[in-house]
Amino acid sequence: MFQTLVTFVNWVPEIIWLLLITALILKITWTMWVHYIQQDFIAGIDFVLLEIVPPREVLRNPKAMELFFTNALYHWSLKGGREAYWQGAVWFWFSLEIASIEGQVHFYIRTPTRVRGLIETQMYAQYPQAQVKVVEDYTLSLDKNEKEEYKIDPISPVIELFGSLQKGEQMWMQIIVTPSKKEFHTKGTWFGHHDWVKESEKQLEKVLEPYTRLNPRPDGSGNAIEIRTPAYIDPIIKGINTKMMKIGFDTGIRCYYVAKKENWSMNSRRNIRLIFRQYANPYLNSLSRINATQADALGGGGFIGGFIMLSEKTVMILANRMLQEYRERSFFHLPMRHHILSRLPWPISPAIKEAAPPTNLPT
């Protein structure tokens, strides 16, 4: 009996190592499987590029684009086990793009063809006089030879900068959006997680904690909470509360400047980094650049770029910041009528096939 026990004890380290190696192999195998099926699913998504041509007079403020984001782009859904781990289904993502082709500004939405009809109808619902049409990918051409809101339009600096480009220059801005599923680790738990709304509540409690006092009630029934915040804290509290009441998107923004060698302008390259200053509030938050690259950067293609398998994580690595729809519409909406008309692609060629707004929309 004792000899058997000694033999078993001697085998314990080997058994533990065997279990650890088996668990590691299973983990790697599972990860590779999920990557493989997601790559296959993503490769099967058919995307279409829609150009949004604004009307000559946009009488709606940017709030209209907020409604468009909510109704057309927020595709939140729970994936079942068969969908997620057998079919490799991922949430759809959308690319909102502004491109300047030699000074002419274009608005694009890159969307899966499956929801193209929804994108078109919701755009017409908010901008009945706009035109939505299918176009070729403009990047392929490189291979060929409210009242106050009516007064101040935050997209104005972007349109003006994009519209100032000269022949041989191009600027592109891409905004990737998908419904937010960002999670935060719950303190005090091993595997607990919570969403961004709960995280906002925790941040609000953290802000209020220094100004919160518990006063014992005279009858001894407990404590009364008293919160006295200084005036300079009020904008922070209001901002957090406002965001918690809005729909959240995981968002990433990417900007490009490309030009022929003889037309290259260092000033244009520098200016594209400054077009987001109007969105900054140093006291609360602002946008900051997290990465920069150039066309011949290592890993952009070839062996290294092709070795990384396409999965939901690699596709959405850009969209790892969270914005609400009322923030999104500040970056992407049809400019209002006071903008210079020559910046936008008018007139429209009659030879181009265009979609027409549904006849049953309210007027």
URHUUR-V513290 format. One record per residue. N is the residue number from 0. RES is the residue in one letter. OMEGA is omega in radians with two decimals (NA if undefined). NEAR is the number of other C-alpha atoms within 10 Angstrom. D_FIRST is the distance of its C-alpha to the first C-alpha in Angstrom with 1 decimal. Layout:
# URHUUR-V513290
N RES OMEGA NEAR D_FIRST
N RES OMEGA NEAR D_FIRST
This chain:
# URHUUR-V513290
0 M -3.14 5 0.0
1 F -3.14 7 3.8
2 Q 3.12 8 5.4
3 T 3.14 9 5.2
4 L 3.12 10 6.4
5 V 3.12 10 8.8
6 T 3.13 10 10.0
7 F 3.13 12 10.8
8 V 3.13 12 12.5
9 N -3.12 11 14.5
10 W -3.07 11 15.7
11 V 3.13 11 16.9
12 P 3.13 11 20.3
13 E 3.13 11 21.0
14 I 3.14 13 20.3
15 I 3.12 11 22.7
16 W 3.13 11 25.3
17 L 3.13 12 25.2
18 L 3.14 12 25.8
19 L 3.13 12 28.5
20 I 3.10 12 30.2
21 T 3.13 12 30.1
22 A 3.13 12 31.6
23 L 3.12 12 34.3
24 I 3.12 12 35.2
25 L 3.13 12 35.5
26 K -3.14 12 37.7
27 I 3.14 11 39.9
28 T -3.14 12 40.2
29 W 3.12 13 41.2
30 T 3.13 11 43.7
31 M 3.13 13 45.3
32 W 3.14 15 45.5
33 V 3.08 19 47.3
34 H -3.08 20 49.6
35 Y -3.09 15 50.4
36 I 3.08 19 51.3
37 Q 3.08 24 53.3
38 Q 3.14 20 55.1
39 D -3.14 16 56.0
40 F -3.12 17 57.2
41 I 3.13 18 59.2
42 A -3.13 11 60.8
43 G 3.12 9 62.1
44 I 3.14 13 63.8
45 D -3.12 10 67.6
46 F 3.07 14 69.4
47 V 3.14 18 73.1
48 L 3.12 21 75.3
49 L 3.03 22 77.8
50 E 3.11 20 80.6
51 I 3.12 20 82.0
52 V -3.10 21 85.7
53 P 2.99 23 86.9
54 P -3.11 19 90.2
55 R 3.08 17 93.1
56 E 3.08 15 92.7
57 V -3.07 18 89.4
58 L 3.11 12 90.2
59 R 3.08 17 86.6
60 N -3.08 20 84.8
61 P 3.09 25 81.2
62 K 3.12 16 79.8
63 A 3.12 18 80.5
64 M 3.06 24 78.0
65 E 3.09 21 75.4
66 L 3.09 18 75.8
67 F 3.12 22 75.5
68 F -3.09 22 72.1
69 T -3.03 19 70.8
70 N -3.01 14 72.0
71 A -2.98 17 71.6
72 L -3.09 22 68.8
73 Y -3.11 21 66.2
74 H 3.14 14 64.0
75 W -3.14 13 60.9
76 S 3.07 9 58.5
77 L 3.11 8 54.9
78 K 3.08 13 53.3
79 G -3.12 11 50.9
80 G -3.13 11 47.7
81 R 3.13 10 49.4
82 E -3.02 12 52.3
83 A -2.96 15 50.4
84 Y 3.04 16 47.4
85 W 3.11 13 48.9
86 Q -3.13 15 52.6
87 G -3.08 22 52.3
88 A 3.08 21 55.0
89 V 3.08 17 56.2
90 W 3.07 14 58.9
91 F 3.02 19 62.4
92 W -3.07 21 64.0
93 F 3.13 19 67.6
94 S 3.09 20 69.6
95 L -2.96 21 72.8
96 E 3.00 22 75.0
97 I -3.09 24 78.3
98 A 3.04 24 79.9
99 S 3.11 24 83.1
100 I -3.13 19 84.7
101 E 3.06 17 87.5
102 G 3.11 23 88.3
103 Q -2.99 20 88.0
104 V -3.14 25 85.2
105 H 3.06 22 83.0
106 F -3.11 20 80.4
107 Y 2.94 24 77.6
108 I 3.08 22 74.6
109 R -2.99 20 72.0
110 T 2.99 21 70.2
111 P -3.12 17 68.2
112 T -3.11 14 70.7
113 R -3.11 13 68.9
114 V -3.14 15 70.2
115 R -3.13 17 73.5
116 G 3.12 11 75.5
117 L 3.13 14 74.0
118 I -3.09 22 74.8
119 E -3.08 20 78.4
120 T 3.14 19 79.1
121 Q 3.06 20 77.7
122 M 3.11 24 79.7
123 Y 3.12 19 82.8
124 A -3.13 19 82.1
125 Q -3.13 16 82.2
126 Y -3.04 20 84.8
127 P -3.09 19 86.9
128 Q 3.11 17 89.3
129 A 3.10 19 86.7
130 Q 3.13 20 86.1
131 V -3.10 23 82.7
132 K 3.09 16 82.6
133 V -3.13 17 80.2
134 V 3.05 14 80.6
135 E 3.12 11 79.2
136 D -3.08 12 76.7
137 Y 3.13 13 78.9
138 T -3.14 11 76.5
139 L -3.13 8 77.2
140 S 3.12 9 80.8
141 L -3.13 11 79.5
142 D 3.13 6 78.9
143 K 3.11 6 82.5
144 N NA 4 85.4
145 E -2.94 11 85.5
146 K 3.14 7 89.0
147 E 3.13 8 87.6
148 E 3.06 13 85.5
149 Y -3.11 14 88.7
150 K -3.07 11 90.1
151 I 3.14 11 87.1
152 D -3.04 18 85.1
153 P -3.13 21 81.9
154 I -3.10 21 81.9
155 S -3.13 16 85.4
156 P 3.13 15 84.3
157 V -3.12 19 82.0
158 I -3.11 23 84.8
159 E 3.12 16 87.4
160 L -3.14 19 85.2
161 F -3.12 29 84.3
162 G -3.11 23 87.9
163 S -3.10 16 89.2
164 L -3.13 21 87.6
165 Q 3.13 17 90.0
166 K -3.14 13 90.2
167 G 3.13 15 87.2
168 E 3.05 22 84.8
169 Q 3.01 25 82.1
170 M 3.11 23 79.8
171 W 3.00 20 76.9
172 M -3.10 22 74.8
173 Q 3.10 20 71.8
174 I 3.13 20 70.0
175 I -3.14 23 66.7
176 V 3.02 29 65.8
177 T 3.13 23 63.0
178 P -3.03 23 61.9
179 S 2.98 22 59.7
180 K 3.13 15 56.0
181 K -3.10 15 55.2
182 E 3.10 14 52.2
183 F -3.14 13 51.3
184 H 3.13 13 48.0
185 T -3.10 14 47.9
186 K 3.13 10 47.1
187 G 3.11 7 44.2
188 T 3.11 8 42.3
189 W -3.02 8 39.8
190 F -3.11 8 41.4
191 G 3.11 11 44.5
192 H 3.06 14 47.9
193 H -3.06 14 51.5
194 D -3.05 14 54.8
195 W 3.12 16 57.8
196 V 3.10 18 59.5
197 K 3.11 15 56.8
198 E 3.08 17 56.8
199 S 3.09 15 60.6
200 E 3.13 14 60.1
201 K 3.11 12 57.7
202 Q 3.11 14 60.2
203 L 3.09 17 63.0
204 E 3.13 13 61.0
205 K 3.12 11 60.4
206 V -3.06 15 64.2
207 L -3.03 16 65.1
208 E -3.12 12 62.6
209 P -3.07 11 64.8
210 Y -3.11 12 67.7
211 T 3.14 14 65.8
212 R 3.09 14 66.0
213 L 3.13 11 64.7
214 N 3.12 11 67.4
215 P 3.09 12 66.5
216 R -3.12 11 68.5
217 P -3.10 9 70.9
218 D 3.11 7 69.5
219 G -3.09 7 65.9
220 S -3.12 8 64.7
221 G -3.11 11 63.1
222 N 3.03 13 64.2
223 A -3.11 12 66.9
224 I 3.10 11 66.3
225 E -3.14 11 69.2
226 I 3.09 13 69.4
227 R -3.11 10 72.3
228 T 3.05 15 72.3
229 P -3.04 8 75.0
230 A -3.07 8 77.2
231 Y 3.09 9 75.8
232 I -3.06 11 72.4
233 D 3.12 10 74.0
234 P 3.12 12 74.2
235 I -3.14 16 70.5
236 I 3.13 16 69.7
237 K 3.14 11 72.2
238 G 3.13 12 70.8
239 I 3.14 16 67.2
240 N 3.13 15 68.3
241 T -3.12 12 70.5
242 K -3.12 17 67.8
243 M -3.11 16 65.3
244 M -3.12 10 67.9
245 K 3.06 15 68.2
246 I -3.09 17 66.3
247 G 3.06 25 64.2
248 F 2.90 27 64.1
249 D -2.93 20 61.9
250 T 3.00 24 64.6
251 G -3.12 19 65.3
252 I 3.14 19 68.7
253 R -3.13 15 69.6
254 C -3.14 15 73.0
255 Y 2.92 17 74.6
256 Y 3.13 19 77.8
257 V -3.13 18 78.9
258 A 3.00 19 82.3
259 K -3.03 12 84.1
260 K -3.09 9 84.3
261 E -3.13 8 88.0
262 N -3.08 13 87.5
263 W -3.14 16 84.5
264 S 3.09 17 85.1
265 M 3.11 8 82.9
266 N 3.12 8 84.4
267 S 3.11 19 83.2
268 R -3.13 15 79.7
269 R -3.07 11 79.8
270 N -3.09 13 81.3
271 I 3.10 18 78.6
272 R -3.05 13 76.3
273 L -3.00 12 78.6
274 I -3.14 18 79.2
275 F -3.11 16 76.5
276 R -3.09 13 77.9
277 Q 3.12 13 79.7
278 Y -3.01 15 76.3
279 A 2.96 12 75.1
280 N -3.03 10 75.0
281 P -3.12 8 73.9
282 Y -3.09 9 73.3
283 L 3.13 10 70.9
284 N -3.14 10 69.6
285 S 3.09 12 70.9
286 L 3.10 12 69.9
287 S -3.12 10 68.7
288 R -3.11 8 68.2
289 I -3.13 5 64.6
290 N 3.07 6 65.1
291 A -3.13 9 67.9
292 T 3.07 9 68.2
293 Q -2.96 10 70.9
294 A -3.08 8 71.5
295 D -3.12 8 70.0
296 A 3.14 9 66.9
297 L 3.11 12 63.7
298 G 3.14 12 61.4
299 G 3.14 13 64.2
300 G -3.14 12 63.9
301 G -3.04 9 63.3
302 F -3.06 10 59.9
303 I -3.14 10 58.3
304 G -3.13 11 59.9
305 G -3.10 11 59.1
306 F -3.12 10 55.5
307 I -3.07 11 54.7
308 M -3.14 15 54.0
309 L 3.11 18 56.1
310 S 3.12 21 54.2
311 E -3.10 20 55.0
312 K -3.12 14 53.8
313 T 3.12 12 55.9
314 V -3.03 14 58.9
315 M -3.13 16 58.9
316 I 3.09 13 58.1
317 L -3.04 16 61.7
318 A -3.10 21 61.8
319 N 3.03 19 59.4
320 R -3.02 14 61.9
321 M 3.09 20 62.7
322 L 3.05 20 66.4
323 Q -3.05 22 68.0
324 E 3.14 23 70.6
325 Y 3.00 21 73.4
326 R -3.14 16 72.4
327 E -3.05 21 72.1
328 R 3.05 21 75.6
329 S -3.12 17 77.0
330 F -3.05 21 75.8
331 F 3.01 23 76.8
332 H 3.14 23 79.8
333 L -3.08 24 83.2
334 P -3.12 23 85.7
335 M -2.85 23 88.5
336 R -3.07 15 92.2
337 H 3.11 13 93.2
338 H 3.13 16 91.5
339 I -3.04 13 93.6
340 L -3.07 12 93.8
341 S 3.14 12 94.0
342 R -3.02 18 90.4
343 L -2.99 21 89.2
344 P 3.00 15 89.5
345 W -0.12 13 92.8
346 P 3.13 8 94.6
347 I 3.13 10 92.3
348 S -3.13 9 93.1
349 P -3.12 7 94.1
350 A -3.11 6 92.5
351 I 3.12 10 89.0
352 K -3.08 11 87.3
353 E 3.03 15 86.3
354 A 3.12 11 84.6
355 A 3.13 15 86.7
356 P 3.11 19 85.7
357 P -3.07 12 85.1
358 T -3.06 7 88.3
359 N 3.09 6 86.8
360 L 3.10 10 85.8
361 P 3.14 7 87.5
362 T NA 6 90.5
